[in-house]
């Protein structure tokens, strides 16, 4: 009897603990132990980080640029440290000094030409605008009616109504000042962020790797190496290709006597960092050339000067970049079909604008690695087993 009475509290305690454990478990397992719940958590976390990054893109721009530079240049810094025994700090400072020196030399050589072209563009912009408005008012009735439906004119000429809708000088001055201040702040903050990212880059990677469960660490390390090969080659290739496009477009359009060839070539080459986005520079070059020909009083349409020579220069440089420069730099491609590349770029551009165009292909490349090495083999094994 005594023994039986002594066992009752223990049995009650055990049943109480069992009922408490059952309240936090489902079929004998905790909720976070189910693979579906873990997948939902990680996917939601990644989507949340992407949304937050997009909303804070203006603030995160110098940080992302600095991190990208640290990622791209980390192999060089690591090689200098391991092979030549140069401290990381010395390598990073040397690269920063070389970069700043290159920028200053480029400004010293090209700055006066760019300043002259921009000054000419600002002085001639009212003439360009008046020619466009005059053409709309006098020659294109359909376009005129379409603009009247969009912009109430109250009986005024369309050109005058559109001119009245133009931003005022104070607003333009404020926007120019804020943009200049933002660019200056990015130029100051980016090298600072780059220094700290590059200094501890390998330590950051090891820290992140230690957060991965031990049983999946080798698999994650293998995936990370493959993603690094794809994304690293892509980024380095696009940077060098963009520099090539800047020089090539500027030179060819200067030969073709396109107005503002240096400024237009640099902007078009920078846009070329995202594949095929540089195409927008060709119609602009044609329109600028046509405006100059019209200003000279020509009555016949100059096919060669407006359409042929700028196009030959553009497509020639683009072909050299596609078939010579990019294959030489990027030893490993993403093995995507043209249809897939266009689809990925359209989705990235629609979702995040120019940033989406830049990041769409690297993200798709990482997704392709995950699909080929993780999802597809397991799916195929599941299909064979069932």
N, C-alpha and C positions, 0 to 999 in steps of 0.2 A: 504493500500500500504506500509505504513511504517512497519507494523507488518510483512508483507510478505518479505520485504527486510531484516528485522532483522533476519528472520529465515534462510535465504540462507546460511550464513557462517556456521551456526550450522549443516545444512544438508550436506554441502560440507565436513566439518570436520568429520562428522559421516561416510560418504561414504569413505573418505580417510582412516579412521581407519579400516573400515570394509575390504577394499581392502588390507591393510597392514596385518591384522589378517589372511585373507584368504591365504596370501602368506606363512605363517608359520604353517598352519593347513591343515589337510586332513579330509574332511567330518566332519568339526566342531570339530576335536580333534587334539591335538598335536601329533607329531610322537612318542614321548617317552611314550605316554599314551596307546599305543597298547600293549597287552600282548605278542604278538609275538616278537616285537622289544625288550621288556624288557628281554624275555627269551634268545634271541640271544645275547644281551649285557652281561648277566650274564654268559652264557655258554662260550662265547668268552673270558671273563675275567678270568674264572677259567682255561680254557685251556692255556691261555697266561701265567698265574702264574705258572702252572705246567711245561710249556716249559722253562720258565726262571729259575725255580728251578732246572730243570734237567741240563741246561747248566752251572749253577753256583753251581753244587752239591759239588765240592771240597771245595768251599768257605763256603757253607751253612751247611756242615756236622756238625761242632761243634755246630752251632746254632740249628739245628734240633735235635741233640742228647740232648742238654740242654733243649729244649722245651719239648721233649718227657719225660725226667726225671721229669720236673716240673709238667707235666700233670699227670704222673703216681703217683707221690708222693704227689700231692696236697691234696687228701683226708686225708692222715696222718697228714699233716701240719695243715689243717683246723680242724681236730678232736683235735689235741693238743691245738689249740688256743681256740676253743669253749668249750671243755669239761674240760680241765686241766688248762686253762688260761695261757698257755705258749706263749709268743710272737712269731710271725712268724719268726722273724730274728733268735731267739734262736733255734727254731726247725730246721730251714734250716741249720744253722751253725753246729748244732749237727749231722745232717744227713751227711753233707759233711765230718766232722771229722770221723764219723763212717765208711763212705765209703773209705776214704783215709787210715784209719787204717787197714781195711780189705784187701785192695790192698797191703799194705806194708807187712802185715803178710803173705799173699799168696805168695808174691815175696820172702820173707825170707824163707818160707818153701819149695816152689816148684822151686824157681829160680835156685839153684844149679843143680837140676835134669834136668830142661829145658836147661840150659847152656851146660851141658854135652851131652845131646841128640843132640842139634843143632851142637855142635862142632864135634861129631861123624858123623853126617850127612854130614857136609861140607867136612870132610876128606874122607869119603867113596863115595861121589857123583861122582868123576871121575871113580871109579870102576863100579858103577851102569850104568853110561853112556857108558863105554866101553863094558859092557856085552850086553846092548841093541844094540849097533852098531854092535858088533860081530855077534849077532844073526841075525840081518838084512842082513849082508854081506854074511853069510855062509849058512843060512837055509831057508830064505824066498825070493825066486826069484821074486814072484809076487809083494810083498811089495817093494822089491828093485827096480823093474822097475817103479813102481808108484812114488817112491821118486825121481828117475832119471828124470822123466818127470817134476816134480815140481821144482827140484833143479838141474841146469846144473852142471855136474861133470867134463866134459872135460877129460873123460877117467880115472879119479881118482876113488878109492874105495868110496862107498857111505858114509861110516863112516868118511873118511877123508874129503869129501866134506861138510858133515854136520858139522863137527868140525870146518871147515874154516868159516862157516856161523855163528858160535857162537859169541855172543857179546864179545867184548874185556873187559879186566879187568878194564880199566879206566871208561868205560861206566857203568859197573856194580857197581863200587865204587861210581860213581856220583848218580846213581839211588838209591843205598842204603842210601847215605847221604841225598838226598832230601826226601826220604820216612821217614827216621828217624826224620828229622826236621819237617815234616808235622805232624807225630804222636805226637811228643813232643808239637808242637803248639796246636794241638787239645786237648791234655791232660791239657794244661794250660788254654785254653780259655773256655773249656766246663764248668768247675765249676764256672767260673765268670759269664757266660751267665745264667747258672742254678740259681745262687743266685738271679739275677735281675728278671728272669722270675717267680721264685717261690715266691718272695717277693710280687709282685703285681699281682699275677695270677688271683685272684678273681676280682680285679679291672679291669683287661683287659677284662675279660668275661662280666662284667656289661657294660663296654664301648662299646663293640661290640654289645651287646643286645640293647643298646639305639639307635643304628643306624638302627635297624629293624623298619619298620612302625608299629605304635601302633596296628592297626587292625590285624596284623599277628604275633604279639609278643608272644602271648600265644601258638600259633601253633608252632612257631620256638623253643620256650623254651621246649615244649613237645618233639619235634623231637630231640633236642640237648641232652635231658636226655636219650632217647632211644639209640642214637648213642654213648653217653658216656658209657652206660652199655655194649654195644657190643664191642666197640673199647678198652675201658679201661680193661675189662676182658681179651680180646685177648692179649693185650700188656703185661699185668702183667703175664698172663699164659705163654706166649712165653719166657719171661725173666727167669722165674723160671724153665720152662722146659729145656731151654738151659743150665742153670747151672747143672741141673740133668744129662743131656746128657754128659756134659763135664766130670763130675765125673764118670758116669757109663761107658762110652766108655774107658776112661783111665784105670779104674780098670780092666775091662774085657779083654782088649787087653794086659794089663800087665800080667794077669793070663795066657793068650794064648801065651805069650812070643813074641808078635809082636814088632819089633824094633821101638824105638821112640814112645812108647805107650802114654806117657804123652802129648807130643807135638801134636801128631796126634789126640788123644782124645779131647784135648781142641779145636783144630781147627774144628774138625768135630762137636763138640757140639755147637760151635758158629754158624756154618752154619745151625745147627738145629733150630735156631731162626726162619728161614723160613721153613714151613712144607715140609718134604721129601727131602730137599736139602742135609741133612746130609748123604744121601745114597752114595754120591761120596766118602766118607771116607772108605767104605768097600773095593772096589777094590784096593785102595791105600794100605790099610793094607795087603791085600793078596799079592800084588806085592812086598812090602817090605819084608814080610816073605819069599816069594819064593826066593828073591835075597839072603837073609841070608842063606837059605838052600843050594842053589847052591854054595855059597862061602865056605860052609863047605865040599864040595866035594861029595855030595850025587848024585847018578845017577838015582835012582828011584824017581818018582814024589810023594811027601809026601801029600797025599790027606787030611789027618786029620789036619796036622799042618798048611797047606796053606789055605784050603777051609772051613773045618768044624768048627774048634774052633773059628777063627775070626768071622765067620758068626753066630754061636750060640750066642756069646757075643753081637754082633751088634743087631740082631733081638730080642734077649731077652730084652735088654735095650730099644729098640724102642717100643716094645710091652708094657712094663711097663709105658713108657711115654705116649703112646696113650690111654691106657685103665685105668690107675690109676692116674698118676700125672695130666694130662691135665683136665680130667673130675672133679677131686677134686678141682682144682683151678678155672676153668672157669665154674661158675654157669650158665651162659647163653651162649649158642652156637649161631653160625650164621645160623644154620639150612640150610646149603648148602649141596647138594648132592656131592659125591666124584667126579663125572664128572664135576660139576660146579667149585669145588675147583681146580681141575687140570687145567681146562680151564683158570680160573682167574690167576693162578700162571704162566702159559705159556705166557699169554698176558703181565703180569707185568714184567716177566723176559725178554721177547723180547723187550719191550718198554724202560725199565730203568735198566736192569741188576739186580744186587743183591738188590739195593734199591727198584726196582720194585717188587721183590719177597717179600720183607719185608712189603711193603705198599699196595700190591695188595688186600689182604684179608680185611684189615681194610676199604679201600676205597669201596670194593664191599659190605661190611657189611653196610656202610652208605648208599650206593645206594639202598640196599635192604630195608632199613628202609624208605627211601623216596618213593620207589615204593609201598610198602605196605600201607603206611599211607597217601600219598599225590596223587600220580599219579593214582594208580589203583582204589581207590574209586571214583575219579572224572571221570575217563574214564568209569567206570561201570555206573555211574549216567547218563553220556551223552548218553551211549548206550541204557539205559532204556528209556530215554526221547525221543529219536528219533525212 
